[in-house]
Amino acid sequence: MEDRTNRDREKVNIDYDRLYDDLIAGIPEDAPVDDLICTHYTAVVVSRGGMGLGEFMDEFDTRPMTEPGNKKNLTLRQLAEGIKSWNMTEAAIGQAAINAYYNSKEMAQGNGIFLTDSLHSEDRTADPFITYQKAVRGKKVTVVGHFPYLSELFEPVCDLSIIEAYPEAGDYPDQAAEYLIPGSDFVFLGPLTLIDKSLPRLLQLAEGAFIGMVGPASVLSPVLFRYGVDEMDGFVIKDNDIAYRLLKEQESLKIYSSGQKVSLRKTEYEMFRAKKQRQDGSRNAETAR
């Protein structure tokens, strides 16, 4: 893995305030909302076969929705605008709308992500807490969000700090991000940071670190590369019917049986795009003859 730590990575001038608008702008204006459901933990949006997930924070709903009407009547891009809402249920629906586009099978493959032919693929290479065990050895690592087996995998090999909205024993509260993230070598961020609007600031604090987005609701969009993210480890749903059943039965922890864990890495994406451009150029040259 390329060494991208705070000691050898140049800082860049980024307008983090544009992150949400840039994600939304990539969604076609005419994309429809085919279905929308909200379960106890998850918002689900379907558009043109793609299914996206959004994580609920409804206990923090102190603000009214900006679009209180029937959201199924909106376009996918209009629904995605909800990610900017301070009503956290509406923001979760907005996240699900964004993921219905970027995390669809079509878009994932179009961005160079390899999808297997089987329904369920347990790819350990798409789990950063497994693949980066050697890379983080002896490094300062900050993780925003609690993930299964994180402490067991990382704590023995690195200087690990976990920041969590619902802190457990040994965790730091959200406010600690301002102090812990600067100077970190690796920073991993959960998808809730997109909903609670902390993501732009966290990315700014993490400038100079290797930055990864982790979790089934993580957006698989190359847009995030422009904001300093190096890798997105997310999920592509392959069977909408299975995912629906699991989520309606509040079996969200089994959601991985409906699709494939995947990674979108900046270095691999750039190589994929360069190869595709060369192939397109060759085809155009042949056509011109």
ZAFI-981701 format. One record per residue (C-alpha): residue in three letters; x, y, z. Coordinates in steps of 0.001 Angstrom, whole numbers, padded with zeros to 6 digits. Layout:
BEGIN
SITE residu      c1      c2      c3
SITE    ALA       X       Y       Z
...
***
This chain:
BEGIN
SITE residu      c1      c2      c3
SITE    MET  000000  000000  000000
SITE    GLU  001190  003500 -000800
SITE    ASP  002387  005286  002361
SITE    ARG  000124  008305  002751
SITE    THR  000830  009642  006231
SITE    ASN  000800  013131  007661
SITE    ARG  004593  013363  007330
SITE    ASP  004798  013029  003555
SITE    ARG  001464  014133  002139
SITE    GLU  001037  017746  001069
SITE    LYS -001946  019720  002251
SITE    VAL -004285  020962 -000456
SITE    ASN -006753  023812 -000683
SITE    ILE -010222  022220 -000581
SITE    ASP -013619  023888 -000250
SITE    TYR -015206  021305  002046
SITE    ASP -018516  023181  002102
SITE    ARG -019201  021962 -001450
SITE    LEU -019041  018260 -000586
SITE    TYR -022789  017677 -000254
SITE    ASP -023689  019688 -003349
SITE    ASP -021058  017865 -005414
SITE    LEU -022409  014457 -004375
SITE    ILE -025964  015499 -005233
SITE    ALA -024995  017119 -008556
SITE    GLY -023694  013789 -009861
SITE    ILE -027165  012223 -009687
SITE    PRO -029212  012491 -012941
SITE    GLU -032039  015019 -012692
SITE    ASP -034606  012612 -014137
SITE    ALA -033804  009549 -012015
SITE    PRO -037059  008396 -010345
SITE    VAL -037723  007145 -006825
SITE    ASP -039200  003687 -007322
SITE    ASP -039611  002867 -003640
SITE    LEU -038849  004198 -000179
SITE    ILE -039133  002481  003186
SITE    CYS -037902  003303  006658
SITE    THR -037207  000594  009210
SITE    HIS -036114  000963  012828
SITE    TYR -032451  001413  011894
SITE    THR -032308  002011  008161
SITE    ALA -033752  004123  005359
SITE    VAL -033977  002339  002002
SITE    VAL -034385  003987 -001394
SITE    VAL -034709  002194 -004737
SITE    SER -034126  003853 -008110
SITE    ARG -033725  002122 -011477
SITE    GLY -032859 -001143 -009760
SITE    GLY -030233  000350 -007455
SITE    MET -030897  000108 -003716
SITE    GLY -029248  002432 -001228
SITE    LEU -029084  002440  002563
SITE    GLY -029075  005303  005063
SITE    GLU -028398  005022  008790
SITE    PHE -030995  006357  011224
SITE    MET -030335  008849  014005
SITE    ASP -034001  009553  014729
SITE    GLU -033387  010046  018461
SITE    PHE -031759  013351  017479
SITE    ASP -034786  014589  015526
SITE    THR -035426  017999  017050
SITE    ARG -036020  019806  013741
SITE    PRO -038949  019434  011313
SITE    MET -038474  017962  007851
SITE    THR -037769  020439  005070
SITE    GLU -039952  018381  002682
SITE    PRO -042772  016966  004850
SITE    GLY -044902  015717  001908
SITE    ASN -044877  012377  000102
SITE    LYS -041230  011842 -000668
SITE    LYS -041965  009145 -003236
SITE    ASN -043193  011922 -005522
SITE    LEU -039720  013500 -005599
SITE    THR -036960  012687 -008063
SITE    LEU -033929  010865 -006725
SITE    ARG -031837  014041 -006810
SITE    GLN -034544  015979 -004942
SITE    LEU -034719  013199 -002355
SITE    ALA -030928  013268 -002032
SITE    GLU -031147  016950 -001037
SITE    GLY -032449  015684  002287
SITE    ILE -028877  014813  003281
SITE    LYS -028454  018521  004090
SITE    SER -031439  018536  006452
SITE    TRP -031007  018871  010217
SITE    ASN -033904  016447  010628
SITE    MET -031871  013252  010942
SITE    THR -034575  010974  009553
SITE    GLU -034753  013128  006433
SITE    ALA -030951  013139  006254
SITE    ALA -030877  009314  006454
SITE    ILE -033340  009156  003560
SITE    GLY -031102  011578  001653
SITE    GLN -028103  009323  002277
SITE    ALA -030069  006312  001053
SITE    ALA -031000  008227 -002114
SITE    ILE -027346  009094 -002775
SITE    ASN -026381  005452 -002261
SITE    ALA -029189  004198 -004514
SITE    TYR -027291  005878 -007329
SITE    TYR -023593  005585 -006470
SITE    ASN -023795  002139 -004822
SITE    SER -025862  000547 -007581
SITE    LYS -024349 -002393 -009463
SITE    GLU -024179 -000350 -012653
SITE    MET -022317  002584 -011114
SITE    ALA -020005  000380 -009058
SITE    GLN -018883 -001539 -012117
SITE    GLY -018633  001696 -014099
SITE    ASN -016145  002942 -011500
SITE    GLY -013991 -000153 -011796
SITE    ILE -015329 -002166 -008845
SITE    PHE -015282 -005899 -009535
SITE    LEU -018530 -007685 -008689
SITE    THR -018678 -011467 -008577
SITE    ASP -021428 -013477 -010271
SITE    SER -022582 -015013 -006990
SITE    LEU -025224 -013337 -004859
SITE    HIS -023208 -013168 -001663
SITE    SER -019451 -012614 -001659
SITE    GLU -017578 -012298  001634
SITE    ASP -014488 -010414  000470
SITE    ARG -012070 -009863  003349
SITE    THR -010033 -007499  001161
SITE    ALA -012940 -005034  001437
SITE    ASP -012620 -004928  005236
SITE    PRO -010018 -002256  006057
SITE    PHE -009642 -003419  009634
SITE    ILE -008283 -006680  008255
SITE    THR -006353 -005448  005218
SITE    TYR -004620 -002566  007027
SITE    GLN -003429 -004437  010099
SITE    LYS  000165 -004390  008853
SITE    ALA  000018 -000850  007467
SITE    VAL -001153  000673  010781
SITE    ARG  001467 -001089  012879
SITE    GLY  003115  001466  015167
SITE    LYS  000973  004289  013730
SITE    LYS -001509  006704  015280
SITE    VAL -005003  005634  014182
SITE    THR -008294  007401  014859
SITE    VAL -011638  005770  014064
SITE    VAL -014958  007613  014203
SITE    GLY -017620  005025  014883
SITE    HIS -017673  001637  016607
SITE    PHE -017113 -001381  014383
SITE    PRO -017166 -005123  015164
SITE    TYR -013796 -006556  016215
SITE    LEU -012068 -003194  015711
SITE    SER -010375 -003197  019113
SITE    GLU -009265 -006816  018789
SITE    LEU -007736 -006227  015344
SITE    PHE -006126 -002797  015765
SITE    GLU -005484 -002196  019452
SITE    PRO -002569 -004681  019761
SITE    VAL -000646 -003160  016822
SITE    CYS -001230  000610  016836
SITE    ASP -002044  003679  018917
SITE    LEU -005825  003426  018518
SITE    SER -008433  006024  019493
SITE    ILE -012157  005389  018945
SITE    ILE -014561  008327  018826
SITE    GLU -018223  007434  019219
SITE    ALA -021522  009311  019504
SITE    TYR -022605  006668  022031
SITE    PRO -019288  006065  023832
SITE    GLU -018541  002699  025392
SITE    ALA -015833  002027  027937
SITE    GLY -012545  003339  026566
SITE    ASP -014136  005424  023789
SITE    TYR -013856  009175  023324
SITE    PRO -016878  011470  022804
SITE    ASP -017461  013309  019512
SITE    GLN -015848  016486  020829
SITE    ALA -012473  014726  021053
SITE    ALA -012158  014707  017245
SITE    GLU -010689  018219  017276
SITE    TYR -007814  016972  019419
SITE    LEU -007279  013378  018293
SITE    ILE -007578  013488  014497
SITE    PRO -004877  016112  013761
SITE    GLY -001554  014302  013596
SITE    SER -003142  010897  012982
SITE    ASP -001536  008674  010360
SITE    PHE -004778  006839  009543
SITE    VAL -008361  008069  009990
SITE    PHE -011385  005847  009364
SITE    LEU -014846  007444  009312
SITE    GLY -018269  005798  009584
SITE    PRO -021203  006760  007318
SITE    LEU -023081  008527  010133
SITE    THR -020605  011382  009725
SITE    LEU -022307  012238  006420
SITE    ILE -025716  012439  008100
SITE    ASP -024732  014449  011177
SITE    LYS -022825  016978  008979
SITE    SER -019507  016377  010746
SITE    LEU -017839  014857  007657
SITE    PRO -016515  018089  006060
SITE    ARG -014867  019176  009311
SITE    LEU -013484  015709  010025
SITE    LEU -011937  015556  006558
SITE    GLN -010377  018946  007146
SITE    LEU -008940  017799  010480
SITE    ALA -007599  014650  008822
SITE    GLU -005627  016435  006101
SITE    GLY -002309  014648  005773
SITE    ALA -003636  011276  006946
SITE    PHE -004754  008234  005011
SITE    ILE -008565  008600  005082
SITE    GLY -011040  005751  004700
SITE    MET -014847  005689  004765
SITE    VAL -016172  002451  006266
SITE    GLY -019587  000791  006551
SITE    PRO -022451 -000599  004431
SITE    ALA -023985  002892  004028
SITE    SER -020697  004482  002924
SITE    VAL -021052  006312 -000392
SITE    LEU -019014  004739 -003205
SITE    SER -018445  007940 -005133
SITE    PRO -015217  009191 -006769
SITE    VAL -016417  012666 -005752
SITE    LEU -014995  011983 -002290
SITE    PHE -011497  011573 -003707
SITE    ARG -011517  015321 -004352
SITE    TYR -012060  015865 -000626
SITE    GLY -009086  013861  000551
SITE    VAL -010668  010424  000938
SITE    ASP -008310  007639 -000167
SITE    GLU -010640  004664  000078
SITE    MET -014321  003831  000496
SITE    ASP -015250  000423  001899
SITE    GLY -018957 -000038  001363
SITE    PHE -021619 -002398  000112
SITE    VAL -023429 -003136 -003138
SITE    ILE -026841 -004823 -002841
SITE    LYS -027295 -007492 -005520
SITE    ASP -030701 -008868 -004535
SITE    ASN -033220 -006193 -003568
SITE    ASP -035856 -008715 -002469
SITE    ILE -033561 -010341  000089
SITE    ALA -032410 -006941  001363
SITE    TYR -036042 -005776  001704
SITE    ARG -037009 -008836  003696
SITE    LEU -034055 -008558  006062
SITE    LEU -034574 -004857  006709
SITE    LYS -038351 -005110  007184
SITE    GLU -037772 -007922  009687
SITE    GLN -035188 -005700  011426
SITE    GLU -032411 -008118  010543
SITE    SER -030093 -005332  009384
SITE    LEU -027027 -007120  010769
SITE    LYS -027607 -009846  008140
SITE    ILE -027739 -007353  005251
SITE    TYR -024402 -008586  003880
SITE    SER -026110 -011795  002711
SITE    SER -027896 -009713  000038
SITE    GLY -024799 -008482 -001779
SITE    GLN -021081 -007830 -001729
SITE    LYS -018654 -005836  000387
SITE    VAL -016532 -003745 -001958
SITE    SER -013763 -001151 -001914
SITE    LEU -013295  001903 -004109
SITE    ARG -009647  002942 -003820
SITE    LYS -008259  006139 -005296
SITE    THR -005104  004582 -006738
SITE    GLU -007027  001718 -008386
SITE    TYR -009749  004058 -009667
SITE    GLU -007208  006370 -011287
SITE    MET -005549  003405 -013039
SITE    PHE -008958  002127 -014186
SITE    ARG -009919  005542 -015600
SITE    ALA -006576  005930 -017381
SITE    LYS -006936  002493 -018982
SITE    LYS -010507  003239 -020049
SITE    GLN -009460  006543 -021603
SITE    ARG -006725  004787 -023587
SITE    GLN -009214  002185 -024802
SITE    ASP -011748  004869 -025760
SITE    GLY -009020  006775 -027603
SITE    SER -008053  003667 -029560
SITE    ARG -011670  003003 -030536
SITE    ASN -012152  006595 -031656
SITE    ALA -008974  006379 -033746
SITE    GLU -010220  003174 -035395
SITE    THR -013586  004789 -036133
SITE    ALA -011884  007834 -037669
SITE    ARG -010089  005562 -040157
***
